[in-house]
Amino acid sequence: MLRLFLPFLTLAGATPALACQLALVLAVDVSGSVDRREYDIQMQGLAEALRDGAVVDALVAQQAQVTLIQWTGASRQRQTIPWRAMHSPADVAALADDVASGGRVWRNYATAIGEALIAAERALEEVAFCTRKVIDVSGDGISNEGVLPSDRHPALAARDITVNALAIETDDADLTGWFFENLIRGAGAFVMTARGFEDYPTQIKRKLRRETVQPLSLLR
């Protein structure tokens, strides 16, 4: 009889595994309008944002899954960092280090944001067990090739995927407004603005805090 109860006692004394509460796709623009210096600013800035204490705590608390996609023209999107489980601060630190040291996949191609969303949707199928799914798009120009981002909204809505954006403003084209009208979707979706690439590190940190930290209040 004792043998029959041992599994129950083991399970009862074990710490239950936490479920993933956030799947986050970091979709980074590597199109032709982004030069070598600007690419480096993006990757180093993103890495520093991931090292921010509030972001680290939020990712671990939500047992988040995080991946990075580099995107440019219609046939050029690649998941350069596969899904990583953020079970501890060490996991987040390792991810940040890989972001900082990651090489660029493409140069001198167009801006196909709709295809970037498709690539992110496909990646999210791998982590369907996560409660909340977010695509974090940053870029410095409107979509000029391939599927329009707004054409993906019905499919994104069907999968309950939120799209947020960081507009890197480099001229007077009002990219922030274009992202607001054509790219973001989902409950609480938002656009933030970087005034040029030099402002990107500050704004991507603010953006990750907003995406990861605020929902914690809903979990308490």
CORFEN-V749308 format. One record per residue. N is the residue number from 1. PHI is phi as a letter, one per 20 degrees, with the letter a starting at -180 (* if undefined). BURIAL is I if it has 16 or more other C-alpha atoms within 10 Angstrom, else O. Layout:
[[N	PHI	BURIAL] [N	PHI	BURIAL]]
This chain:
[[1	*	O] [2	g	O] [3	f	O] [4	f	O] [5	e	O] [6	g	O] [7	g	O] [8	f	O] [9	f	O] [10	f	O] [11	f	O] [12	f	O] [13	e	O] [14	e	O] [15	e	O] [16	f	O] [17	f	O] [18	e	O] [19	e	O] [20	f	I] [21	d	I] [22	b	I] [23	d	I] [24	c	I] [25	e	I] [26	e	I] [27	d	I] [28	d	I] [29	f	I] [30	c	I] [31	f	I] [32	f	O] [33	f	I] [34	d	I] [35	e	O] [36	f	O] [37	f	O] [38	f	I] [39	f	I] [40	f	I] [41	g	I] [42	f	I] [43	f	I] [44	f	I] [45	f	I] [46	f	I] [47	f	I] [48	f	I] [49	f	I] [50	f	I] [51	e	I] [52	g	I] [53	g	O] [54	f	O] [55	f	I] [56	g	I] [57	f	I] [58	f	I] [59	f	I] [60	f	I] [61	g	I] [62	e	I] [63	l	I] [64	f	I] [65	d	I] [66	c	I] [67	c	I] [68	c	I] [69	c	I] [70	e	I] [71	c	I] [72	b	I] [73	f	I] [74	g	I] [75	d	O] [76	c	I] [77	c	I] [78	b	I] [79	e	I] [80	e	I] [81	c	I] [82	f	O] [83	g	I] [84	c	I] [85	e	I] [86	e	I] [87	e	I] [88	b	O] [89	g	I] [90	f	O] [91	f	I] [92	f	I] [93	f	I] [94	f	I] [95	f	I] [96	f	I] [97	f	I] [98	f	O] [99	f	I] [100	f	I] [101	d	O] [102	f	O] [103	f	O] [104	e	O] [105	e	O] [106	c	I] [107	b	O] [108	m	O] [109	c	I] [110	f	I] [111	d	I] [112	d	I] [113	f	I] [114	f	I] [115	f	I] [116	f	I] [117	f	I] [118	f	I] [119	f	I] [120	f	I] [121	g	I] [122	f	O] [123	f	I] [124	f	I] [125	f	O] [126	f	O] [127	c	I] [128	f	O] [129	f	O] [130	f	I] [131	f	O] [132	d	I] [133	c	I] [134	c	I] [135	d	I] [136	d	I] [137	d	I] [138	c	I] [139	a	I] [140	d	I] [141	a	I] [142	f	I] [143	f	I] [144	c	O] [145	b	I] [146	m	I] [147	f	I] [148	f	I] [149	g	I] [150	f	I] [151	f	O] [152	e	I] [153	g	I] [154	g	O] [155	f	O] [156	f	I] [157	f	O] [158	f	O] [159	e	O] [160	l	I] [161	d	I] [162	e	I] [163	d	I] [164	d	I] [165	b	I] [166	d	I] [167	e	I] [168	e	I] [169	e	I] [170	c	O] [171	b	O] [172	d	O] [173	e	O] [174	l	O] [175	f	I] [176	g	I] [177	f	O] [178	f	I] [179	f	I] [180	f	I] [181	e	O] [182	d	I] [183	d	I] [184	f	I] [185	a	I] [186	o	O] [187	f	O] [188	m	O] [189	f	O] [190	b	I] [191	d	I] [192	d	I] [193	c	I] [194	d	I] [195	e	O] [196	n	O] [197	f	I] [198	f	O] [199	e	I] [200	g	I] [201	g	I] [202	f	O] [203	f	I] [204	f	I] [205	f	I] [206	f	O] [207	f	I] [208	f	I] [209	f	I] [210	f	O] [211	f	I] [212	d	I] [213	e	I] [214	g	O] [215	f	I] [216	g	O] [217	f	O] [218	f	O] [219	e	O] [220	e	O]]
